[in-house]
Structure formats: C-alpha cells, structure tokens
Amino acid sequence: MLVRLERANAAGQLVARLGRLRIQVIEEMRGLARDLDPQPLSMVLFGSLARGDAGAASDIDILAVRPAGGGERWAAGPTGFSSKTQVLTGNRVQILDYDLPDLQQRYAAQGDAAGARCWQSVAGDALTLAGADLQELMEAGRAAR
C-alpha cells in the first residue's frame, strides 16, 4: 500500500469523503431542486436513498407536488432534474408528479390498504428537497377540508 490510512492523509480523506457520499448527493439534489422554475410546492426524496440503504442498482424515488398553473414550464423542470440527478448518481430516477388536489385525494383515501402502505412508505422516508414539508402540506390540506 502506498500510504497508511489516517484521516489526515490522502487515503484517509478519500475514505472519509466516501462515508459522507449519501449526504453530499442529497445536498446536491437539494441544490438542483432549488433551481427549478417554477418551484414545486414540495419535492421529497423517499425510498432506499432517503433511508440510507440504497445499493448500486437502487433507483432514486422522488415525489414532486407541482405548483398550480405550472403548465409546460413545470413539465420541463422535473425532466431536467431527473436527468441531472441520474448523471450525479448513475442511478435511474423515478419521479411521482402530482398536483396538490390529486395528492390530497390520494392521502385522504388511506383506508385502502395498498394506498396506506404506499403513503406510509413515502411519508416515513421523506426528506424534503424543496418547498414545504410533505406531511405539513398534507395536514394543511386535511385541515382546510
């Protein structure tokens, strides 16, 4: 071996950086999400990367809540985000894209066992990349009804 593994040397620094890779990737994804125009009402990472148990073959799961009236400008945003995130990670990116009323309707229908499991997975893992906290957004919608 060329060097002894210590935090202060090149090998130690490389190992330390690899240990922080997940956090660095998520921060870069937050930067990409902040660049979206128009901004999502909420954009969250969920699934294995959010939980910290992603592997080389894992996909990256994103839930995006589009702004009202986003139209064609909005459609280009998640596509670009997906492409840039795939370049960043080398992993396939899957974006669930909803408008707020549709997502609130799905959230309200948690009595359906499959729907409840799906929502619990998303909400339980959710790391906010941009916009409002997903759980707060859904609770505000429930309170408004």
C-alpha positions, -999 to +999 in steps of 0.1 A: +000+000+000+012+035-009+000+053+023-011+044+058-048+050+064-050+081+086-076+109+085-051+135+076-036+118+046-050+114+011-063+078+016-080+088+049-096+118+033-109+097+004-124+072+027-140+099+048-155+115+017-169+082+006-185+079+041-203+112+035-213+105-001-250+099+006-252+133+024-233+151-003-256+136-030-287+147-012-273+182-007-265+184-044-301+172-052-314+199-030-294+224-050-309+211-082-344+212-067-339+249-056-330+257-093-364+245-106-386+272-120-414+272-112-406+258-077-426+228-066-450+231-037-430+202-023-403+179-036-392+150-014-368+121-017-381+088-004-372+051-006-338+035-002-316+065-007-336+085+018-334+057+044-297+052+038-299+016+025-295+022-013-273-001-033-257+003-067-288-009-085-313+012-065-334+037-082-340+072-068-375+079-058-389+114-058-423+128-051-430+162-066-461+184-059-464+207-089-475+243-084-509+254-097-507+266-132-472+253-138-481+241-172-453+234-198-427+252-177-433+228-149-431+197-172-395+206-182-384+211-146-387+175-133-374+161-166-342+182-162-340+174-125-342+137-133-315+139-160-291+158-138-297+136-108-291+105-129-258+120-141-249+128-104-256+094-091-255+070-120-289+056-109-323+057-125-346+084-112-383+078-108-405+109-102-441+107-090-456+141-101-489+152-086-509+184-084-519+192-048-557+183-051-549+148-066-522+141-039-546+153-011-573+130-025-548+100-025-538+109+010-574+111+022-580+076+007-556+059+031-583+034+041-573+014+011-546-010+024-523-007-006-526+031-007-519+033+030-487+012+027-476+034-002-483+066+016-466+054+048-435+045+029-433+079+012-442+099+043-420+078+066-389+082+044-395+117+031-365+141+030-375+175+017-355+187-012-375+218-020-407+235-009-429+226+020-426+196+042-448+170+027-465+159+059-473+196+068-487+202+033-510+172+036-521+181+071-529+216+060-550+202+032-568+180+056-575+209+080-588+230+051-615+205+043 
